[in-house]
Amino acid sequence: MRVVLVNLWRVLNAYGGTEKVFFNMANALVERGYSVTAIASDDGSGEPVFPIDPRVDFKNIPVSSNEFWFKLHYCPK
């Protein structure tokens, strides 16, 4: 089964609980046999500080929150 996790908050160079849970969940799911893609939207620079299992497909799509909400609400589907 394929699972996609999305975090629209910071994940690069961040030591918070949200970031930790995001990567722990991705690692736990891939450990249980799921195909996991973890998508973040951090417009900062750097690397995640929490370990990521190499089987997790991690993507950072740096879009500012204003741009994201504009695309979500105003772009035609």
C-alpha positions as CSV (number, residue, x, y, z in Angstrom):
1,M,0.0,0.0,0.0
2,R,1.2,3.5,-0.8
3,V,1.1,6.2,1.8
4,V,1.7,10.0,1.3
5,L,2.5,12.1,4.4
6,V,2.3,15.9,4.0
7,N,3.8,18.5,6.3
8,L,3.1,22.1,5.4
9,W,5.4,23.4,8.2
10,R,9.1,23.7,8.6
11,V,11.2,20.5,8.6
12,L,14.7,21.6,7.6
13,N,17.1,22.4,10.5
14,A,14.1,22.2,12.9
15,Y,14.2,20.2,16.2
16,G,10.5,20.5,17.1
17,G,7.9,17.8,18.0
18,T,6.0,18.1,14.7
19,E,9.1,17.5,12.7
20,K,10.1,14.5,14.9
21,V,6.6,12.9,14.6
22,F,6.5,13.5,10.8
23,F,9.8,11.5,10.3
24,N,9.1,8.9,12.9
25,M,5.8,8.1,11.3
26,A,7.3,7.9,7.9
27,N,10.0,5.6,9.2
28,A,7.5,3.4,11.1
29,L,5.2,3.0,8.1
30,V,8.0,2.0,5.8
31,E,9.3,-0.4,8.4
32,R,5.8,-2.1,8.4
33,G,6.1,-2.6,4.6
34,Y,4.3,0.5,3.2
35,S,5.6,2.5,0.3
36,V,6.0,6.0,1.8
37,T,6.4,9.4,0.3
38,A,6.9,12.2,2.7
39,I,6.3,15.7,1.3
40,A,7.2,18.9,3.1
41,S,6.8,22.5,2.1
42,D,9.7,24.3,3.8
43,D,11.1,27.4,2.0
44,G,14.2,27.4,4.2
45,S,17.5,25.7,3.5
46,G,19.3,22.9,5.0
47,E,18.6,19.2,5.8
48,P,16.2,17.5,8.2
49,V,17.8,16.9,11.6
50,F,15.8,13.7,12.3
51,P,16.9,10.4,10.6
52,I,15.0,9.3,7.5
53,D,14.9,5.7,6.5
54,P,16.5,5.5,3.0
55,R,13.3,3.7,1.8
56,V,11.2,6.8,2.5
57,D,10.8,9.0,-0.6
58,F,11.3,12.4,0.9
59,K,10.5,15.5,-1.2
60,N,10.7,19.1,-0.1
61,I,8.7,21.4,-2.3
62,P,9.6,24.9,-1.1
63,V,6.4,26.9,-1.6
64,S,5.6,29.9,0.7
65,S,2.5,29.5,2.7
66,N,0.8,32.4,0.9
67,E,1.5,30.9,-2.5
68,F,0.3,27.5,-1.3
69,W,-3.0,28.9,0.0
70,F,-3.5,30.9,-3.1
71,K,-3.0,27.8,-5.3
72,L,-5.3,25.8,-3.1
73,H,-8.2,28.2,-3.1
74,Y,-8.0,30.1,-6.3
75,C,-6.6,27.8,-9.0
76,P,-9.0,25.8,-11.1
77,K,-9.0,22.1,-10.6
